[in-house]
Structure formats: C-alpha cells, structure tokens
Amino acid sequence: MHLEELIATIKERREVMKVTQRGLAELSGVGLRTLKQFESGKGNPTLQTLQKLADVLGMEICLKIKDISPGK
C-alpha cells in the first residue's frame, strides 16, 4: 500500500467512525497539526504515529518488506 492509499484509508475510517480530526488527535496522543498534515498529504508520519492512529481506529498495520537482493 502506498502512502496515498494509507492516508485515504485512515481518513475514511475516521470519517466512518464519525471521529473528528481533533478527536482522533486527542484519543491517539498524536498532535492535531501532525494529523492534519498527514491527512492533507504533506506529512511523513513515523511508524509509531501510524500505530497510534491505527490503534484508536481499530486497524492493524502490516509491513511488507521486499527483498531487493541481486539474483532474486
């Protein structure tokens, strides 16, 4: 999943749950400014920030690490 898709998924989930940006920021401990930048596509959240948001929204983050070794 690319960052744009991740942003859209988190924003959509927040809206479905009828949680405001301010509410999500307060519940997750993520700064409101950070959340607004993230949802507008201007931020670059850490994995810790994404995990905090996912926890509140009842989501799970799965990382896929691609092996780019030569010969694979």
C-alpha positions in Angstrom: 0.0 0.0 0.0 1.4 3.4 -1.0 1.3 6.4 1.4 -1.6 8.0 -0.6 -3.7 4.8 -0.1 -2.8 4.7 3.6 -3.8 8.3 4.1 -7.1 7.7 2.3 -7.8 4.6 4.3 -7.1 6.2 7.7 -9.2 9.3 6.8 -12.1 7.2 5.5 -12.1 5.0 8.7 -12.0 8.1 10.9 -15.0 9.6 9.0 -16.9 6.3 9.1 -16.4 6.2 12.9 -17.6 9.8 13.0 -14.5 11.0 14.7 -13.2 14.5 14.1 -9.5 15.2 13.5 -9.4 16.8 16.9 -11.0 13.8 18.5 -8.6 11.3 16.8 -5.6 13.5 17.8 -6.8 13.5 21.4 -7.6 9.8 21.6 -4.3 8.8 19.9 -2.0 11.2 21.5 -0.9 12.5 18.1 -0.7 16.2 17.6 -3.6 17.8 15.7 -1.2 19.6 13.4 0.6 16.4 12.7 -2.7 14.6 11.9 -3.9 17.5 9.6 -0.6 17.5 7.7 -0.8 13.7 7.4 -4.3 13.7 6.0 -3.5 16.5 3.6 -0.6 14.5 2.2 2.0 16.9 3.5 3.3 15.0 6.4 5.6 12.0 6.7 4.4 10.1 9.8 6.6 7.7 11.7 5.5 4.1 12.2 4.8 4.9 15.8 2.4 7.7 14.8 0.7 5.4 12.3 0.4 2.7 15.0 -1.2 5.2 17.5 -3.8 6.2 14.9 -4.5 2.6 13.8 -5.0 1.5 17.5 -7.7 4.1 18.0 -9.4 3.3 14.7 -9.3 -0.5 15.3 -6.9 -1.1 12.4 -3.8 -3.2 12.1 -0.6 -2.2 10.3 1.2 -4.9 8.4 4.6 -4.2 6.8 5.8 -6.0 3.7 9.5 -5.9 3.2 10.6 -6.5 -0.3 13.8 -8.4 -0.8 15.8 -6.5 -3.4 18.9 -8.7 -3.3 20.6 -9.3 -6.6 19.5 -12.5 -8.3 16.1 -12.6 -6.7 
